[in-house]
């Protein structure tokens, strides 16, 4: 089964990591409620600056920050678009203040990806 994946990378201050995890659980549950198949949130463990590019360079990582890499799985792009529309219309989203997020959203990057290879054990 081919899937569609939304992925994003953000810098999170280490002091805000617990707050980020609480926020992620809340929002990830919202995406699941509206039909996303899976949501994964991961914190960098073995990520070093590269010579040309890297996760730290991509988000302009500052001292005291860590990189978070996350992805959400959908059946298709159409399914993703439908789920995101429902999420954005959910009353919970009306109370979201972007300034209250425990990370710098200006250094976040994201995108949607069509799966081209899948290998499982």
Steps between C-alpha positions, in 0.01 A plus 500: 500500500644834397454791743535877509720666762510852639831571667646791689815604678516764775747634754374469858673657800607215728333679792168481304524134402253381768252772392554400136423135583177599678399718204592226250291238681201735495531595132602153383183363663300762309649384169424137588144595602447646153643202313881506488636146514812563710699788646865473607698765691875448543772702670853509358737252661780467244485809281815696427562810288612409150746666263224623268163402648355333807199509727668753738594726209158474338327641810787734596531315831607720789680397820255343743271370224433154362357390165160330487410297191140387464275341244135411454380215281190509280345271238558754222547870435125532460454335840761736650322803356167376640645435848677838510178678398313330788779582745505867402120516545515335843400740782825416682696676225313828558680537833851443368730800537810451281694723742441251782671210323808359679715536186596752233256436215693734268780243483267205441488331163254242372357331195290217362658191347376217281646165601710339229661209691385312809692213660383328818646221712 
